[in-house]
Amino acid sequence: MEVLHPRCAGMDVSKSDVKVCVRLASPGRKTVQNTTTWSSMSGDILRLRDYLIAEQVTCVVMEATGDYWKPFYYLLEDAPFEVMLVNAHDAKNLPGRKTDVSDAAWLAQLAAHGLLRASFVPPEPIRRLRDLTRTRTAITRERSREIQRLEKVLEDAGIKLSVVVSDINGVSSRFMLQALVNGERDPATLAELSVKQLRRKIPVLTQALQGRFTDHHAFLVELHLDFITEHTTRIEALTERIEKVMAPFQAKRDLICTIPGISTTTADVLIAETGAEMAQFPTPGHLASWAGVCPGQHQSAGRVKNVKTRPGNRHLKGALGAAALSIASHKGTFLNAKYRRLVRSRGKPKAIVALEHSLLTVVWTMLTDNAVYDEPGADYHQKRHPERTKNRALNELHQLGYNVTITPHGAA
């Protein structure tokens, strides 16, 4: 095979050290491979950088192993050689012996022949934004778990507050729960603490707040309420920090937020995960494939063996899933109409994935063209294919046992 990088290196990264195999190939001479071990401390990584420069290496390859690759990549990315972070799935070793040394040598061989694709590593500003949005998502999920634990305590006490209110962490719910913690047990008095529209449900609230709430439950409820408050404070601090880091990308976020069903939080995740610039994704299909929201392709002997979605960016996929569920529950938009059209023939899971794919296609187009979202309308497909819409309606009526004769408007 053709050698594209005569002087390259493969790195097998671990938490404490890294095995580096430098591969030197010269025409007419035997290929030489030198393997060394370096510590993962920053000082040793800088010395490794000088060593690779001295060896005149032009390409360095490392696998994306947990978060252990980050110190090496960040300290080597500005060196005068190409640094490639590759997916471990694409660089699987051959069956047989499996050691760190053989892994480094295998990476070096693949790099020499150009058989690896570099993973997308965003620039420093996007990396900071990504850290913040991922941390906010993690703390938000932890707060949701605390709310679920709180609800379990209330169920144990026979307090059916979650049956009446939509959010047991809302203003009225917090008033009532805090009163329970402070020793108030009268259901009527507790129900009177509700505010605004919830006051119309005072009779039902009175019934829901009648239980066997004890001091033991009060201790646990107070504990969970404190945790929820702490998480909320941290989420607010992260949101404030994200707003500052997001300043250079504010115009991009405003464009994405013009899509119905896309919240500011979802737009933050989209920008943090994709990098706001679509140059690294040649087409919308590349972006959808990278995110893991399009069917895989495995065809052999003329038969498709696997069409499941491939593993992708789970952070981006989670935000897209939340946005797709929001769009699916709000009628009157083109994307909702598409979801309802697909769910009839493919089912809800596949329709949600198709909606995520459509969202990414729209985002790619908007960020590439720097254009605001143009809403086609819920009746877009009906206007585009009126004959198909008419035939579908007739078929449904025929299946119900009706014989229908239709006449266009204005016909005599």
FIGU-597084 format. One record per residue (C-alpha): z, x, y. Coordinates in steps of 0.1 Angstrom, whole numbers, plus 5000, padded with zeros to 4 digits. Example, Ala and Ser with C-alpha at 12.3 -4.5 7.8 and 13.67 -1.06 7.14 Angstrom:
BEGIN
507851234955/507151374989/
***
This chain:
BEGIN
500050005000/499450115036/502350285053/502850135087/506050325096/506050685081/509550745096/511850445092/515350365082/517150085062/520749995069/523049815045/525849685068/529449605058/532649535076/533949895075/530750115072/527050125069/524750295044/521650435062/518550545042/516050745063/512650735047/510151015057/506650995044/503951255051/500251245039/499851465009/503551525005/506351364985/508251095003/511751205012/514750965014/518051075029/521050835026/524150885047/527350675053/528650595088/531650415100/531350075118/533350205148/531450215181/531750595185/530150655150/527450395158/526450585189/526350915168/524150725143/521850635172/521551005181/520951085145/518050835142/516550955174/516651315161/514951215129/512151055150/512650715133/510350445147/511650145129/515250045118/515849745095/519149575088/520149245071/521948965090/525249005071/527848765086/528748895120/528949255109/525449335121/526249265157/527949595167/525049795152/522349575167/523749565202/524349935204/520950025189/518649765205/517949975236/517150285216/513550425217/512750275183/512249925170/515349745156/514649455132/517249205120/515949035089/516948735068/518648845036/516648595017/513448775027/514749115017/516149044982/516549344961/514749384928/516649284896/518649564880/521149794898/522749654929/524549894952/524749954989/522750274986/519950104967/519949814992/519450055021/516650235003/514949904994/515049795031/513550125041/510650085017/509949735028/510049845065/507650135058/505049895045/505649625071/506749365046/509649215067/509748975096/512149025124/514648745130/515048595165/517848765185/518148615220/518748825251/522348895264/522648595287/521648355260/523948525235/526848465259/525848105263/525548065226/529048195220/530447945245/528547635231/529347725195/533047765204/533047435222/531447255192/534047405169/537047305190/535446955195/535246915157/538847035154/539946775179/538146505159/540046625128/543346595147/542446235158/541746155121/545146305111/546746095138/545145775124/546445855090/549945875104/549545545120/548245385088/551245525070/553445345096/551445025093/550145045129/546544915128/545645025163/542245165152/541244815140/541444685176/540444975198/537345185195/539045515204/542745585196/542545875220/541645655249/543745575280/545345255267/545945405232/547645705247/549945485268/550945285237/551345585214/553445775240/555645465243/556045465205/557045825206/559645755233/561345495212/559745165222/559144945191/558544595206/554844505199/554544275229/555844535253/553544795238/550544565240/551244505277/550544885283/546844825277/544544855307/541144715319/539044525293/541444595265/543944355280/541744065268/542844165233/546644165239/547343895212/545444095186/547044425198/550544265194/549744205158/548244545152/551344725168/553744555144/554644795116/557345025102/557145305128/560145545124/561345865140/559546055113/556245905124/557145955161/557546335154/554146355137/552346145163/553746355192/552646675173/549146545169/548946425205/549946765217/547246925196/544646685209/545646755245/545447125240/542047095224/540846875253/542147135279/540247415261/537047205259/537247145296/537747515303/534747595281/532547335298/533447485332/532547825319/529247705304/528247545337/528547895354/526648075326/524047795326/523147845362/519948055355/518747785331/519747475351/516047375357/515347395319/518447185311/517446915337/514046885320/515546845286/517946575299/515046355309/514546275272/516245945264/519246005241/519646375250/523046435266/524046735287/526046875258/523046855235/520747015261/523247305264/523047365226/519247345226/518947605253/521647835238/520047825203/516347845212/516648075242/515147835268/511848035266/509347925239/507348245238/508948345205/507748025189/503848015190/503747645181/506047345178/505747385140/507247735142/510247605161/510747315137/510447545107/512947785122/515347505129/515047365094/513747015103/510447015085/509646985048/509347305028/506147405010/506047504973/502747424957/501647564923/498747454901/497847184926/501247024924/503847014951/507147114935/509547104964/509346934998/513046955009/513847095043/514547465044/517847615056/517647665093/519847695124/522847475115/524147465151/520847345164/520347105135/523846955141/523046885178/519646735169/521246515143/523746375168/520946305193/518746145166/521545905156/522145815192/518345745197/518345545165/521045305178/519445245212/516245035213/513545025239/512245385237/509245545220/511445755198/513545465187/510445265179/509145565158/512445585140/512445205132/508845245120/509645535097/512845395083/511045105067/508745325046/510745655041/514445555044/517045655069/517646025060/513946115061/513445915093/516346105110/514746435100/511346315113/513046215146/514646555149/511246715143/509746495171/512546595195/511946965189/508146905195/508846725227/511347005239/508847275230/506047105250/508247035280/509647385282/506147545276/504447335302/507547295325/506946925326/509246625328/509346395297/506746115299/508045805281/505145635263/507145315257/508445125227/505044955223/503045275223/501845245187/501144875190/498844935219/497245235202/496545055169/496544685176/494544595145/496944785123/499844595140/498144265134/497444335098/501044445092/502444115107/500043905086/500944085054/504644025061/503943645066/501843635035/504643785015/506943515028/504543255015/502743155046/498943115052/498243205088/495143165109/495243355142/493243295174/493043545202/494443445236/491743275258/489643165228/488242815229/
***
